């Protein structure tokens, strides 16, 4: 009885001693914690700074070489002329800029509706076993090298388009857009699929409880609620479409003429750079012009991303 | 009072698990009926059979009959979407859509074909007034519904349910995620609404059932132990298990 009593009385002191585990006033727990916190913060800031440095470094290097173009070529000629004939001193890059924008837009027009439908189908309608098969398949498709898509475009799609339209050449914007669509489809649909799946069940419950059918629930509640994720998916797909080179080179025709028809061989920024960069002299205006086009490509993709973000913000505030 | 909903010998299975056993209850019109009982006793399950929300849970099987106004709602002739329009529901967690306050209330009417802006405005105003929320939100109807407090969100969900002009309102533990003051407001609201609507509420709070309801149904392990007028059930229960539960001996 007495034994127990004394234990009980000692308990607070024991408890106090047991939690005092610092190794001394000079380097106690608090100092260690402060040091660890600030070290971690510096590491995080450094990592973020490094990423920014790399991005601006790339922009700067492309710009520094690219800007030399304008020693010999007028600003207006480069941006507003469609006459690209470097051998004779004509450096009109508009046709490539136009080609890149048109190709990306066309790709998105075809791929986004398809991708969203696939995502809705995957997330909302498929039975579980089919979903668990299709998702890994799409994930695998994301990883297929673009040259393989280009090869399929060259050997399967283009002959098929030629037969369909009866034209002697089917290379051009449409062929490239179809190949790019097949390329970005898995990316956009899988990321959208995840966004749709992440919409809380409670929104669906609320919608059904108000008398919506499945179609209404998907289009009026689920898709608006996942629009951020879908827009993000579209940005990812678009980034891939803008920068894609190999698959495009193989089906676009690589001719420096502006595409006024879906089936006219043309060229885009990426395809033109990769076709010509190996055959130009190092210190020539031609070389600089290709650098400038690379810089433009960067700027266009950055602008598109900013535009999409802006649209998304506007949509979210409504 | 006349029974609006008649539940007759209802058995409900989730796969092989029997969640409701031979349940027979009559629910009177324009009154509040409360379902009480410990967790997992089947009270929410029964509530969700009334607007067929259980249809969406795979493996659910139902035997027996539920009639609303004399029509068996599980017969092939019933249009589920119309049933759900007539039998509104408010959930345990406030679940406004991530849209504006206005769009939340207008969701149902738009769904069912109301297009005119003027008519929608009227419905939104009257529904928010009926849910005692109009005064608090009338100046910022365009704001996101997720920006208001939990209690306000729950009243918004009630307004959203009322906007499609239901006859019956199901409340599935609608106050359990709210603070006492918000709870009180919802209870007062239920009292007002019972003059126009038939309300069925699930609650795990016995005092709430005693405060607001006219009829109380006591569930235990998927069975209805007894149901009667609330006053009688709480003052003079006929079953020993009911008495044990309401006196706090278990649950």
Contacts between the chains, C-beta under 8 A, distances in Angstrom:
chain1	res1	chain2	res2	distance
A	200	B	95	7.7
A	202	B	91	6.6
A	202	B	93	6.0
A	202	B	95	3.9
A	203	B	95	6.4
A	203	B	97	5.9
A	203	B	98	7.5
A	205	B	53	7.0
A	205	B	91	6.3
A	205	B	95	6.8
A	206	B	91	6.9
A	206	B	95	4.7
A	206	B	96	7.7
A	206	B	97	6.7
A	206	B	157	7.2
A	206	B	160	7.6
A	207	B	97	7.6
A	207	B	107	7.7
A	208	B	53	6.8
A	208	B	56	6.9
A	208	B	84	6.6
A	209	B	51	6.4
A	209	B	53	6.4
A	209	B	84	5.8
A	209	B	88	7.0
A	209	B	89	4.1
A	209	B	91	7.6
A	209	B	161	7.5
A	210	B	84	6.8
A	210	B	85	7.1
A	210	B	88	7.4
A	210	B	107	6.4
A	210	B	108	4.4
A	210	B	111	6.4
A	210	B	160	6.9
A	210	B	161	7.1
A	210	B	164	5.9
A	211	B	81	4.5
A	211	B	82	6.7
A	211	B	83	7.9
A	211	B	84	4.3
A	211	B	85	3.6
A	211	B	108	6.9
A	211	B	111	6.5
A	211	B	112	6.7
A	211	B	164	6.4
A	212	B	81	7.0
A	212	B	111	5.6
A	213	B	81	5.6
A	216	B	111	5.9
A	220	B	107	7.1
A	220	B	111	7.2
A	221	B	97	5.9
A	221	B	107	8.0
A	224	B	97	8.0
A	224	B	98	7.5
A	224	B	99	7.1
A	225	B	97	7.1
A	225	B	98	5.3
A	318	B	100	7.9
